[in-house]
Amino acid sequence: MASLYLIDGHNVLYRTFFGVPRLTAPDGTPTNVVLGVARILLKILREERPDAVVAVFDSREPTPRHAIYPEYKANRLKTPEDLAAQIPVVDEMIDALGVRRLSVAGAEADDIIGTLSRRAEERGMDVVIVSSDKDMYQLVSPRVKVRDGLKEHTVGEAQVEEVFGVPPGKVTDLLALAGDPSDNVPGVPGIGEKTASELIRDFGSLEAVLAHPERLKGARREKIEKGADAARLALRLVTIDRDIPIREDWAGFAPRGIDASRVAPLFRRLGFRKLLEELDLGKETPPEGKGDTPRGVAWKRAGSVEELLHALGPGDVASAGLAYGGDRETVAGIAVEGKGVHLLPAEATLRAARALSARGATIYLHDGKALYRRDAGTGTGEDPRLFDTQVAGYLLEPEEGTPSFPKLRARFLPASLAAAEGESPSVRAAERAGATLALGKVLEERLAEAAL
């Protein structure tokens, strides 16, 4: 049987933002939403193999519901900065995974999903709506299911009745009585979901409840009589329009296939090493450092501090992570925020740290004393601005004693950045530098939260 998956874009963005722990790329970019959406889509594409899949998003323009009720969704807060910063990356990632993105001017995603699900049903297709929004339960039918992308809990007709106590066809009646606070739809004051469900079961429909308030007693009758107009308004607001004008493009809704040339560099940049390995893209290497490139980390080699500064170009540097390939190794890695990972001789690291600090950078490293022990006698100059992850880890959890880098890495970084390090000195230095940058930012934030 042909199948269609409809992704409720706005819902999934917020669901992953609040449902996936805060993660950052090696350069400090927040990534929890991108990773959450990527995993949801990849599971669908690789395991479910649908004939069509569409990621549906709200229009920026006002919708007909705003004309009916200007206060519609007026309670929505401004998009959190860490979420807003990830939306363009999510769009890029969806395109790279070969999934169609769709919005329609003046239409809400709910109405696009409602219309496409109806048309798919008419074509004999099975439909899965990926959303945790209970408004979508009104669309459930023998062919249409709703699935929470994170919990992977699927809701059919029986589950709707378990949740609301009424079948899918009566969900809008229930919501009209109880209201929908998430969309600022008031409903009847004083009537909650439990009471609304009871009324719809007893009377059979919203209109029957409103037409015969005399069958009710006391405060409940008074609430219904006073709130009848509000309930009818709410019904118009909560009912999904399943007949909006959309140009059908079923061929265009088919998955286009994962574009490895776009996915691989994007996931490397974001530090999604585990996903790269799952997609069998982890072994791809950039031209530089052939045969010695760490999985998921592209790097450039600089023979001196001067070469490093030339490669970085002019301008300030916000931060950098510094790490060595081992206690006795001769190579060091420097992950410069927004400018990639660079390898240079270990004896040049103190000079490099001073030069980057002169450009405004904070240098994150583990065991800052080692920098001076290793580079003793390399000249004088102003001390670099250092952030020692070893000291930070101890301050946060003194009862654990002096923490090792692998322990902190496993404790505070996501799995994609907390995996085992490579075997060669260059691989270890590059991977550890990127992880040090990410770890330093996390620990710095934790110290601030703890007022330490």
C-alpha positions, 0 to 999 in steps of 0.5 A, a space after each residue: 500500500 502506498 504511504 505518505 508521511 506528513 511532518 508537522 514542521 513547527 511542532 517538530 522543531 519545538 518538540 526537538 528543541 525542548 525534548 533533545 538535550 542541548 548540544 553544540 557543534 565544535 564551533 559552538 553552534 547549537 545543534 539539538 534541533 538539527 540532530 533531533 529532526 535528522 534522526 526523525 527523518 532518517 528513521 522514516 526514510 530508511 526504515 519506513 521507506 514511504 512513497 511520499 514525504 513532505 515537511 510542512 511549515 506555517 506561512 509567515 502571512 496572517 491566516 483566515 483564523 486571524 481575521 476571525 479572531 485577532 487574538 488567535 495565537 497571540 500568546 505565542 512567545 518569541 522563538 528562542 534564539 538557540 532555536 531560531 539559529 538552527 532553523 536555516 540549518 534544519 532547512 538545509 538538512 531537510 533539502 540535503 536528505 531529499 525531503 520536500 519542504 512545503 508552505 502555502 501563503 496564508 495557510 497554516 501547516 495544519 490545513 496543508 496537512 489536513 488537505 493533503 491527508 484527505 487527498 492521499 486517502 482518496 488516492 488509497 494511500 496510508 498516511 502518517 502525520 508526524 506531530 505531538 499536537 493533539 489537534 491532529 487527532 481530528 484527522 485520524 481515520 482507518 487510513 490516517 495515523 498520528 505519530 509523535 516523532 520523538 516517542 515514536 508513539 502512534 495514535 489511531 482511532 482507538 487511542 484517540 478515544 482513550 485520550 479524549 473519550 470521544 472518537 476522532 470525528 468529535 474532537 473538534 466539538 470537544 476542543 470547542 468547549 474546552 478551548 485550546 490554550 496553546 493557540 489562545 482559543 478560549 472555549 467555554 470558561 470553566 469547561 475543561 477537557 474532562 467535562 467537555 468529553 462527558 458533555 459530548 458523550 451525553 449529548 452526541 455533539 456540540 450543537 446538541 449541547 448548546 441547543 439544550 442547556 436546560 438539560 444541565 443543572 446549576 453552574 454547568 448550565 450557566 457556563 454553557 448558556 453564557 459561553 455558547 458564542 465562544 464555543 461556536 467561535 472556537 469550533 471555527 478556529 480549531 477545525 482543520 480546513 481539509 480543502 485549501 487550494 494546493 497544487 498537487 505534486 505527488 511526483 515531487 513529494 517522493 523522496 529524492 534520496 540522500 545527497 551525500 555531497 551535501 549531507 557529509 560536509 554538513 554533518 561534519 561541520 555539526 559534529 554528527 560523527 555517529 550519523 555519518 558512520 550510520 550513513 557510511 559517510 564517515 570515511 570520506 576525507 578531504 584532500 588535505 591530510 590524505 590517509 590521516 583524516 579524523 572521522 568527521 573532522 576536516 583539518 588543515 596543516 600549518 607549519 608555523 604560527 605565521 602559516 596558521 594566522 595567514 590561513 585564518 585571515 584577518 579579523 578577530 577570533 572568538 575562541 579556540 580549542 587547543 589539544 595535543 596528540 599525546 603526551 610525547 607527540 609533536 603535533 597539536 590541534 587548534 580548533 578555531 571557532 568558525 574557521 575549522 581545525 588546524 594542526 601545527 608543531 606542538 612546540 608552537 602552541 604557546 606562541 599560537 595561543 598568544 597570537 590568537 588571544 591577541 585577536 580576542 580569543 579565549 583558548 580552551 584546553 585541558 591542563 593549562 600547566 602542560 602548555 607552559 611545561 611543553 613550550 618552556 623557553 619559546 620566548 616571552 609575551 603576554 599570557 594568553 587568555 586560557 580556560 582550563 577544562 580540568 580546573 572547570 570540571 573540578 570546580 563543578 564536581 570537586 567530590 570527583 577529584 581532578 577529572 581526566 579529559 575523557 571523563 569530562 568529554 563523556 560526561 558533558 558532550 553528546 555521543 557524537 563528540 564523546 566517542 573514542 579518539 583516533 589512533 594516529 597523533 594527527 587524528 587524536 590532536 584534531 579530534 580532541 581540539 574540536 571536542 575541547 572547544 565544545 567542552 570548554 563552551 559547555 563548562 563555561 556556561 555551567 560555571 556561569 549558571 552555578 555562579 562560580 
